[in-house]
Amino acid sequence: MQTPALPPQGATVRARRWRRVRRFVALPLAALALSGCTLPSFGAYPGATSGSKSVFHLWQWFSVGAVVIGGFVCLLILYAVLRYRRKGDNIPKQSQYHIPLELTYTIVPILIVFGLFAATLVVENKETSNPPTKVTINVNAFQWGWKFTYPGTNAFVYGQTTQEPEMVMPVGENVHFNLTSSDVLHGFYVKAFNFSRYALPGVRNEFTFYAENTGTYFGQCTQLCGLYHALMWFRVKVVTQSQYAAWLKTFNNPADEAAAKAAAKTTYEQTSAIVPAKGSTTKFGR
């Protein structure tokens, strides 16, 4: 009876080493999968609109892909360093033209790029779409403030620098925006909406928000537009539809017209003199 040949001692050592590596990698992955933990935000805001939430999830999965690929590359580098570290003057065995491996590291990255491109295209199309809506808000940026006009109503909000005007919009409804600038390039940015768009003189940029949560969110100008750019803030207040309808009715007082003219005159004089306005937000009817 012939005795089976034993594997070389080097092969046995390598097999034990691979078993240890598999345990080291598999155990943390299994613990992560069984824990049911949520994905980290990777520094992004979860979003308060349908579009911003899609952008947030896209960022999450982009970050996960980057972590997985980066970790895999680091493991390969670490393996090469440990496995082929110099031992005396011996040169490791050289090999080339490994066709299956070359096809793998060529095709897989291409598939990853196509996948990321397709996911980005879906989210971007959703972000730039302008579905039908009953609510429209005209946003006008100027040095150094904001004017929010509500077509079909008597309402608009006007404020600059330290006034920090407040734009009101309803929750659970598509709201169409027309963004313009009266003078120079400005940037309309709302952190909670994961959204930024240029306000250009002579150009009307259009977009739509669908707010899913009520609340008050911070906004600001993101393009250097002059001396008081840093004070060009505003707030976005998302309210229920009944609260929004009640808010619009508060602008039907004819007495507000005199206050509107006085506030506009004061703002013009202060802006012309390059002096920031002081006081609270100016809110009035036309």
VENBEL-V865444 format. One record per residue. PHI is phi in whole degrees, 0 to 359 (none if undefined). BURIAL is b if it has 24 or more other C-alpha atoms within 12 Angstrom, else e. Layout:
PHI_BURIAL, PHI_BURIAL
//
This chain:
none_e, 272_e, 281_e, 296_e, 288_e, 277_e, 294_e, 302_e, 297_e, 297_e, 296_e, 296_e, 296_e, 295_e, 296_e, 296_e, 296_e, 295_e, 296_e, 295_e, 296_e, 297_e, 295_e, 297_e, 275_e, 290_e, 298_e, 299_e, 296_e, 295_e, 297_e, 294_e, 292_e, 282_e, 287_e, 65_e, 286_e, 278_e, 290_e, 292_e, 279_e, 55_e, 86_e, 264_b, 272_b, 300_b, 97_b, 243_b, 239_b, 297_b, 293_b, 293_b, 291_b, 296_b, 297_b, 298_b, 294_b, 298_b, 298_b, 301_b, 288_b, 299_b, 293_e, 299_e, 299_e, 295_e, 294_e, 296_e, 294_e, 297_e, 295_e, 296_e, 296_e, 296_e, 296_e, 296_e, 296_e, 297_e, 298_e, 297_e, 295_e, 281_e, 288_e, 245_e, 294_e, 292_e, 233_e, 71_e, 255_e, 285_e, 264_e, 302_e, 297_e, 263_e, 217_e, 205_e, 58_e, 270_e, 302_e, 302_e, 293_e, 295_e, 295_e, 295_e, 281_e, 263_e, 285_e, 300_e, 300_e, 297_e, 296_e, 297_e, 297_e, 297_e, 296_e, 295_e, 295_e, 296_e, 296_e, 296_e, 297_e, 297_e, 292_e, 295_e, 297_e, 293_e, 289_b, 262_e, 288_e, 234_e, 292_e, 302_e, 210_e, 263_e, 244_b, 230_b, 233_b, 266_b, 250_b, 239_b, 260_b, 208_b, 283_b, 227_b, 193_b, 223_b, 231_b, 246_b, 249_b, 243_b, 302_e, 86_e, 230_e, 267_b, 261_b, 201_b, 240_b, 224_b, 193_b, 219_b, 41_b, 286_b, 286_b, 48_b, 297_b, 241_b, 269_b, 254_b, 216_b, 277_b, 271_b, 68_e, 208_b, 291_b, 239_b, 269_b, 239_b, 245_b, 252_b, 223_b, 228_b, 269_e, 218_e, 241_b, 288_b, 234_b, 233_b, 264_b, 224_b, 235_b, 301_b, 293_b, 264_b, 49_b, 221_b, 215_b, 211_b, 290_b, 253_b, 248_b, 293_e, 83_e, 232_e, 251_e, 266_b, 241_b, 202_b, 226_b, 246_b, 235_b, 284_b, 257_b, 225_b, 281_b, 148_b, 244_b, 235_b, 274_b, 225_b, 199_b, 277_b, 247_b, 241_b, 300_e, 236_b, 138_e, 300_e, 252_b, 304_b, 294_b, 259_b, 272_b, 253_b, 201_b, 236_b, 246_b, 252_b, 261_b, 235_b, 292_e, 293_e, 293_e, 294_e, 295_b, 298_e, 294_e, 295_b, 297_b, 291_e, 288_e, 261_b, 269_e, 275_e, 300_e, 294_e, 290_e, 296_e, 296_e, 296_e, 297_b, 295_e, 294_e, 294_b, 296_b, 295_e, 297_e, 298_b, 297_e, 295_e, 291_e, 293_b, 296_e, 273_e, 56_e, 238_e, 292_b, 286_b, 239_e, 115_e, 266_e, 298_b, 269_b, 229_b, 202_b, 267_b, 288_b
//
